[in-house]
Amino acid sequence: MIKKILVANRGECATRIIRACRELGVATVAVCATADRRAPFALLADESYCLGPAYAGHSYLSIDRLIAIAKRTGSEAIHPGYGFLAENPAFAQACEDSGILFIGPSSQAIAAMGQKVNARRLVEQAGVPIVPGSGAISSYVEAQQEARRIGFPVIVKPSAGSRGIGIRVAEDETRLAEALRMTQSIARSAFGEPIVYLEKYLSRPRHIEFQIIADAHGNIVHLGERECSIQRRRQKLLEEAPSPVVTPELRAEMGAAAIRIARAVGFLNAGTVEFALSGGKFYFLAMNTCLQVGHPVTEELTGIDLVKEQVRITSGEPLSFRQEDVRHMGWAVECRVNAEDPLANFTPSLGRITAYRPSGGIGIRVDSGVGLGQKISPFYDPLLAKLIARGRDREEALQRASRALSEFSIRGMATNLLYLRAVIENNDFRRGDYSTHFLEEHPNLLTEVQKLAG
């Protein structure tokens, strides 16, 4: 077993990893920017070192500094968490070159799935359906020809993109040129290259991701799906598992497809395969080559600690379970509590936390990255905590989530707690009748927020 791990992340993500390591008897090293010196994760680790100024480019994204601290502290491995450098092949390669274990897949696997155009080709060769689309687009004329072949509306996507950044929808040819220009520009500035491609726009799809995990002994297992369709600006706000619309037969088919993709790329460790579900058919969207923000939903549903499995796999051990051992026990839902104001167009809210009382009770888990007195700065993601509710069935899980959201108290800034309650208590959501456009189709949620605010 690995003896010491450097956690190259912050907030609730770093806290989650440090706790799992402590239960395994593994020492942890936290790294933090100056803005996070007194953050809970920095105080929880066995050792803590300052990376640099608050700006992520000079701290959490500094590969050289992370490697140097890992060497100085005798850390045998680095856990990247999610976000920041977690899916950066150059970071994985730097770890490999330095003799440090990277808790994740190889740099080659990350690179293969990070380029969406290449990933689509590889997945199609593996016999998994993909959303109708194009290869790399280099000019407007080419985009025009491909869009006509695919059929409008189309989505213009960066090949190296993630988290929905840069995606534009073109309803017709008059909007295609502007969508192409905008996506290429954002792709160049955000990802360092302007390569884009087209996909057919699916009108009311559901976003389903399958959790997979693989060891170095040839074992690849899927742990079922998470429904991720409740999104705002293509950022997931709420996840639940299992999906209200995935049957056992469809689950088996999609899970097998996710495993075929993992084998095709030589995948190791934990990741997710994202699918669009439309008209009863599923299509590959992307593969996330790291632990995901929604992983607690799967943990609560299966009783499997994914972070512990990651550490064991990197230590050379086989998975502690087989596919036939995976069981879904009840239902789970995760709500992401953000520092933002729903009544002010979800503007990020800054300030210092003057009161903090997370929820509790049976079936409630809170993965938090903040504490009383902590200052919320503009430098990072606005995620404050994740509230996960589990029940014997969907109704009980949702009732617990609603109750826990009403008890969760954060003062000092605006949060989306009431907005999350409005979603949970919405009749269409309760019926499981929703798609990735749910929030846009339900502007009345903001009215419900005002009512809940009293």
Secondary structure by P-SEA (a helix, b strand, c coil): cccbbbbccccaaaaaaaaaaaaacbbbbbbbccccccccccccccbbbbccccccccccccaaaaaaaaaaacccbbbbccccccccaaaaaaaaaaccccccccaaaaaaaacaaaaaaaaaaacccccccccccccaaaaaaaaaaacccbbbbbcccccccbbbbbccccaaaaaaaaaaaaaaaacccccccccccccbbbbbbbbbbbccccbbbbcccccccccccccccccccccccccaaaaaaaaaaaaaaaaaaccccbbbbbbbbcccbbbbcccccccccaaaaaaaaccccaaaaaaaaaacccccccccccccccbbbbbbbcccccccccccccccccbbbbbbccccccccccccccccccccccccbbbbbbcccaaaaaaaaaaaaaabbbcccccaaaaaaaaaaccccccccccccccccccaaaaaaaaaac
